[in-house]
Amino acid sequence: MIQQPDGSKAPTMADVARVAGVSHQTVSRVLSGHPNVSARTRAAVTEVVEQLGYRRNSAARALATRRTHTLGVIAVNTTLHGPASTLAGVQEAARERGYLTSAVTLRAATEEALTEAVQHLAGWGVEGIVAITPWRDAVRALAALEAPCPVVTVEGGHDMDLPGVSLDQHLGARMLTEHLLTTGHSTVWHVAGPADWLESEARTAGWEAALRDAGVEVPPLLRGDWSPLSGYQAGQQLAGRVLASPGRAGGLTAVFVANDQMALGVLRAFREAGLRTPADVAVAGFDDIPEAEFFPPPLTTVRQDFASLGRSSIGLLLEHIEGTAEGVAHHTLAPELIVRASTARREPPRD
């Protein structure tokens, strides 16, 4: 017997049918939104449902329909802005479509960890899984799994035979680099993210392509781990190069940093070295974290629309669950360049 918190018996669908004066099947049709119910009957049943405080048993509904309306999400390293914001976007999009989510967060995207995560979510009866896996090895591992339900990747690239959604990281980096070149810089230096991240790989490729197409020198890149500390350490190296050049020449007047958090570290290193941004060295980031417009100076960056990533990934997953998807689809979303004071136009040197 199911009881209310006060100890009384919880109302059942049979109770609703008896009070409303209709059949059990009619109540079920009203609750499931079936079209073959008159407006008068629907209103009467709805009134009784509210009067009795009836709540439909989701477990029973799942057994009857073989649908749990629950989706799984796998995410790795959610301490970082990108994965955390993507996870939030996916969960919000699922709620908008009437689905609950069950999330598994991993410290590392190993084949063993991914296999356990998929099995765990399958045990909870999820109808499909969104995997936020911006590492090539992780996507390979997912592609090799025999998942018991549809799987859609987010930021997993488009090289594998898995449906996926991603932001055009290559285009975003290219837009930023071209912006810096058009503001008067002879070339653009780059602080890249970790080599094993697909996003880092694409941003580096976009930066390099923009420089080569412009026919300018491609400087050696520095690499960080997405943290402000690694950006600070890279900034110290870059500041040393600037200060070691007579008259601060040598082309190091602009830096594209692969994420905003590393850019924060670069900006601090430049300030401590006595370099002004953007007067001495312009700095741009990537992600447009909420704090970016409050950096000293406000940071030029590339905005990622995590809400759209979530909606697109959930939409694609539901197409595969409902059997309406056409092949292995890959959706790519466009980034947005956000120009702020950190990359103000560089004035040409006076004679």
N, C-alpha and C positions, 0 to 999 in steps of 0.2 A: 504494500500500500504506500503510495506517495503522499507525503504530508507537507503542509505549509510550515513556515517557521514557527507559527503559533500552535502547531500540533494538529490542526484541522486537516481533513482530507483535501488534497488538491483536486480541482474540477477536472473531469475527463471530457473527451470528445462526446461520449455518450450523454453526459450531463448537458452539454451544450445542445445536442440534438433534442433531448427531452424537453428542455425549457423553451427552445425555439419552435418546437412542434414540427420538426423535419426529420429526415432520415440521417443516419450516420454518414452515408455516402454524400448527401447534400452538404453537410458541414465540411467534409473533406474537400469537396469541389470548391467551396467558398474560400477555404484556407489556402488552397493551391492556386487560386486565381483562375479557375476553369471558366471559359466563356459561356458555357451552357447553363447559366444560373440567372434567374430574373433579378432585376435591380431590387425589387421589393424583398425577395427572399434573402439576397445578399445583405441588404441593410439590416434585416431582422436578425440574421445569424451574427453579423458583426456586433450588433448591439448586445446580444447575449454574451458573446465572447468577452467584451469589455466589462459587462456587468459581473460575470463570474470570475474574471481575472484568469481566464484560461490561457495557458502557454503550451504550444505544441511541443511534444517531445522530439528533439532533434535526432536522437539515436533511433527512435522508432521510424521517423521519416526517412533516415538514411537506409534502414533495412528495407523499407517498402520501395524506395525509388532507386536504390543502389547508387545514390549520389550523396556524398558527405558535404559538398560545398566547402571543402577545405583544401587549400593549396599549400604546398611546401615551399620553403625558401632556404637556400644554402648560401651563406655569406662567409667571407674570410676577412680577417683583420678589420673588424668594424670600428676599431679605434681611429682609423683614418677617415677624413671627411668624405671622400668619394664613396667607398663601400657603405659607410653608415648612411649617407644621404640616399644612395641608391636603394638600400634596404627599406628605408622609410617610404620612399616613393612607391616601391612595389607593394608594400603592405597597405598603403593608403588607396592605391588603385584597386587592389583586391576588395577592400571594404566597399568601394564605390560600386563594384559589380556584384555585391552581395555575398562575398566569400570571406571566410575566416582564413588566417594563415598560421602555419606552424613553422617556426624558424629554427634552423640549426646554424650556429656560428662556429667556425673552425679557426684554430690558430695557424694551421698550415694546410694547403690544399694537396695533400698526398693522395695517391690512388686509394690507399687503405682508408684514410679518413673520409674521402668522398663516398666510397662504397658503403661504409657504415652509416653515413648521413642519409644516403638514399634509402637504405634498408630501414633505418629508423623512421623516416617519414612515410615510407610505404606501410609500415606497421601501424601508423596512425590513420591510415586510410585516405591519404591525400589523393586528389584526382590528377594532379600534375605538379611539376616542380620548376621553379625559377632558380637558376644557379648563377650567382654573381661571382664570376670566376675570371678575373683579368690576367690570368697566367696561361701561357701556351700549354705547359705540361698538364695543368688542371683540365683544360678543355680536351686534350687528348685522352686523359683518364676518363672523363665523362663520356666521350664518344665511344670508348671501348666497353663501357658498362652496358649490361642488358637491363635497363631500367624497367620497372613494371608499369610505368605510366609515362606520359609525355614529359619531356624536359626541354626548357628554353634557356639559353644562356644570355647573360647581360654583360657587355664589355668583354666577350670571349672571342672576338675576332670572327672572321667569316671563312676561315680555311677548313673547318671541319664540317662533317655531315650532320650538323645540329642546327635547328632554327635558333636565331638569336637577334638581339637588338643591341645597338651600340651608338655612341656619339661619334661623329667623324673627327677623331683626335688629330689625324693628319691634317685635315683642313683647318682646324682650330690653330694648330701650331704654325701653319703656313700663313694664316691671316695675321697672326701676331708678328711674325718675322717680317712680313711685307710692310706692316704698319711701321715698324721700327726703321726699316730702310727708307720709307717715304718721309720720315721725320728728320732725315739728314745724317744718318749713321752710315759709315762705309761698310760695316759688317755687323753681325750680331753674334755674341758669344752665348753659350748654352750650358745650363746646369741641368743635366738629365736626371730622371728617376732611375730606380733599380732596373738592371738590364733584363730581368726575367719577367717584367710586367709588360703586357701587350700595349697598354696605354702609353707607357714610357717609350717603347719602341716606335709607336706611331707618331708621337710628338717629335721625337728626334728626327724621324724620317721627313716629317713635314717641314721642320726647321731647315734641314740640309737641302731639301728640294727647292725651297724658296731662295736660298742663297745661291745655289748653282744656277737656277734659272735667271737670277739677276746678274750672273757673271762676276760675283764677288767672292772673296776669300772665305773658306769654311774653317773657322778656328777649331783647335782641339777642344773637345767637350770635357766638362767636369761632370762627375756623377755623385748623386746623393741618394738617400734612402727615404725620401718624402718628409723627413722631420726638419723642424727649424734648426736643430743643431747641425745637421749635415749641410744645410744651406749656409749657416754661419761659417762653417769651416771652408766651404767653397768660396764664400764671399771674401774670406781672409786671403785666399790664394789669388783671387782676381784683383783685390785691392793692392796686393803686393806687386802684381804685374803693372798696374796703372802707375803706382808711385815710383816704380823702378824705371819708367820710361821718361826720358828728358822731355819736359814740357807736357807730360801726360799725353804723349802721342802713342802711335802704334795701333790705333783702330779699336781699342777696348773702350768704347763709349756707350755700349748697349748690351744688356744681358737679358735673355729669355730664360726664366726659371720654370721648370716643369710642373711645379704646383705652388700655390700661394703660401703654404706653410714654409717651404724652403725659401721662398722669396722674402719672407719676414726675417729669416736668419741672414740672408744676403744684405738686406737693408741695414740691419744692425752692424754688420761687419764694416760696411762702407762708412756709416756714421762714425764709428770708432776710429777709422783710418783717416777721418777728415775729408772724405769724399761726399759731395753733394749729389742728391738725386732729385731731378734729372740733370742738373747743370753739368756735373762731371760724368756721371754714368746713369743712363736710363735703365729702369728695371721693370720687367713685366712678368706676371705669373700665369697661372692656369687654374681654374675651378670656380673663381669668384665666391670664395667662402664669405659668410656674413660679415666678417671683420675686415675684409679687403678694402672697403671704401673708407675705413678709419685708420689704415696704416699711415705712418708718416714718411712720405706723402701717400695719399690715396693711390691704390695700386691698379694699373692697367692689367687686365686679365681676360680670360675666356670663360664665359658662363656656360655651365652645363645644366640643362633643364632636367633635373632628376625626376620631377613629377611626370614629364612626358616619357622619360625612360620607363618609369613604372607602368604607366597606362599602356604603352606600346608592348611591353613584355607580357603583361597580363592579358591583353587582347590577343596577342599571338598564341599564348598558351591555351586560352579558352577555345580558339579556333581548332587547335589540335585535339583538345579534349572532346569537343563536339563533332569532330570529323569534317569540318568545313575548310581546313587548311589545304592550300594547293602546293604540295611539295615542301621542300625545306626552304622556308623564307628567311631572308636576312633583312632587317630594317635598320637603316642608318639615319640618325637624326643630325640636323645641322647645329653647329655651335654658334654662339654670339660673342662678338668682340666687344669688350667693355673698355673704353678709353678713359683714363683718369690722369691725374697730374704727374704720376711717376714716369710718364713717357712724353712730357711736353716737347714740342718741336725744338730740335737742336739748331741754334743759330750758327751760320757759317763763320769761320774764323775771320777776323778783320785783318786787313793788310797793315 
